[in-house]
Every structure is written in structure tokens, then in C-alpha cells.
């Protein structure tokens, strides 16, 4: 299964996204840079309270 990531918002999101990519890779998912080629698209955004 191919997974794409979009990270929006603060720099902490970039770190969280990198950690999440590692988890997906460790579970045999293929990471793709082109969202149109992904079976799953993970969007990481900031939530302001």
C-alpha cells in the first residue's frame, strides 16, 4: 500500500510527520511524494486552541 503525507502548519508538524513516516515504513508501507499516487493520504495540520 502506498502512503503520501501532507504536513501543514508549524515546524512541530514536520517532526511529527517524519516520525509517522518512519512508523509506516517499519510496517512495510511504501511512501510516495506524489499525492495522486497514494492509496492513503495523511494530512497533518495544526490545531489552535
N, C-alpha and C positions, 0 to 999 in steps of 0.2 A: 504494500500500500504506500502511496506517495503522499507526503505531507508538506504543505507550504506554510510559511509563517509571515505575518504582518505585525510589526511592532510599532505602535503609535504612542506618542506622549513622551514621558520623561526618560532619562537615561537608565533609571532602575528597570524600566520595562525591557530595555535591551539586554540587561543582565538576566532578568527572569526568562526572556525568550531564549537566550543562549543555553541556560540550564535546561529548559524544556526540550530544546532541540536535542541535547545530549540524552535525555531520558527516552525520547522517541528513537534515536539511533541505537541505543542499548537494547531496544526491543524490536530491532530489525525492520524499522520503517525507513523508507528512502526519503531523504529531504530534498525538495526541489525549490529552486528560486523563482520559477515561473508559476504564479498562482493558477493560471489556466490549465496547468498540467497536474495540479494536485487533486488527489481524491478527497483529502481533508484539508481545510484551510483554518488555521488557528490565528485569531486576531487578538492581540494583547493590547489593551488600552488602559489609560489611567482613569481612575475613578476619584473624583474630587468630592470630599465630604464637606 
